[in-house]
Amino acid sequence: MRRNIPSTIALTVFEAAARQGSFARAANEVCLTESAVSRQIATLETFLGVKLFTRVRKQVVLNDAGRLYLKNIARNLSDIEAHTSALMSHKGVGGVLELAVIPTFANRWLLPRLRDFKERHPDIILNLSERPLPFRFDDTNFDAALNFDHPSWTNVVKVDLFAEELVPILSPRYFDVESLSTPSNLTAVPLLHKSTRPEAWKHWFELAGVADFTPVPGMHFELYGMVIEAARAGLGAGLVPRFYVQDEIARNDLVVAFDLTLKHEKRYCLVYPERKKESALVQVFRDWVVGIEAEFSARLK
């Protein structure tokens, strides 16, 4: 059955004209004459039955319909180009794996290990995009995701990885760590909170045997990476996954105030849609990440 989509030439010309804000500049970019660009746009508008530009004298201005259409197709055109280039580059060997990731987890744990993956699988291009919350794979082009275990994941294969273990950290440059003799002393330090874990500090103090504490008001941040940088800047004490701050601890930029771990707040996992169970690319990445996680967890014990 023939797909109800316009030609890729018309779409490419439209995207260039919309981005450039000029048929003349778009013509120069796509190596066509200005009249040819105008004809492609007219053909596209006829196909859609919708005007995409408002013509004012000798100028063309993208209208609301045009802006909406540009927003919806621009990413798809970029994806088609990337996948085409990757396939041409590898002559059919390997492929492109689109992976959704939690930002701080990707920066602090995954990226430092990806060189190993690239050395083992040089024919695979791995693209990473930020997705901090669970989502429906059917609404995206993702092949898999590294995220937290959550009931919202449906119709997926889920591979459990390691649990999250939180420790209190702060900067020895701004705080007298030696004066913190008991966990209750931390109640006098501004506490830095991750917005999606508002009860984490409460649970940690309960674990430490500190009841009915009244902490100093502290700042809230969306990402653990922000909490870590705020702690380094002396804004207070953060409660973060230990493995996120191994480098900072080694450099003495941060210290663990009390080696008391709040365990199993969240569990990291690899998830991918059931329809990808037989995907060779997904299987390769799954086997690699499971092996790397096992080595990592063994070193923590």
Phi, psi and omega in degrees: 000132182289135180282142181271069180227149178286175181291149178293333177296314180296320180294319180295318179295317179298315181299319180293316180295320180293319181289320182280336182070023184196133175293324182294314180292324177295320179300318179295322182291317185264007176062047174232168173281161179297323179293326178292321176299314180301319179294320179296319178295317179298319178297318179296315180297322177295317179299316183282334185073023183219136174283136181255336180235147170261125182264117180240106184056243182260008181250154175238136182233131179298127179267185184299317179297320179295319179296319178295317181294319178299315180301322185280332186256340186301313181296322181294320177297318178297320179295317179299317179297316181296314181295322179295315179298319180296317181293318178295323181295320186259003176051041176090355180265138179079221181158189181244129178247120179265118186240128174268137186222158169280131188306305184293321178300318179295315183291320189269332185240312187285308186302319178298345183254354187289339176300323178299317179297316182295325179291325180281328185227068183294345182272000181251129174263125181250116178256133182247135176226147183282125173213091185287342184243155176302154182208173176267123181297330182297339181266006185223178174254017182285143175270330183198171179215143169255114188206195176266151171296136183199144179298341182291340177288119181231150179056043182230161167264131185240127179247112181291138174245219186270160178276157177276131179235114187263138176229150178278128181232152175202170185269125177289347179286330185249345182231145178277092184297327182295335181281350179273084185276332180225156180305330181297336178297335181292342180293344179269356180259138175304130182262131180264128188246143167273129189304322183276359178234058186295339182262002186299312180297320178302315180294323180294316179295324176297317178297326181279357179082018178259111183255150175053044180278154176239094185286156173293134180305138181227177183275156177244141183226150181285325187239150174300325179302323178291320178300317181297315180293325177295321177294319178298327181278001177082021181277351178154196180256135179250153176245104191224160175301133184303319186290345176288336189242021181300318181293317180296323178293319180297326180273357183065022172287329177224154174229153174276115185297315178218130183280060179240114190261130172270108189261156170060030171298316178217159176235128178283151179204159170259128178234146175208152184296150181302329180292348180261009184300327182264006181290123180296322179297314180296319180297320179297313181292320179301312181298321180293312185292326176295318179293317179295321179295321180296319177296317180298312182295325179296325179288336180283339184282000000 
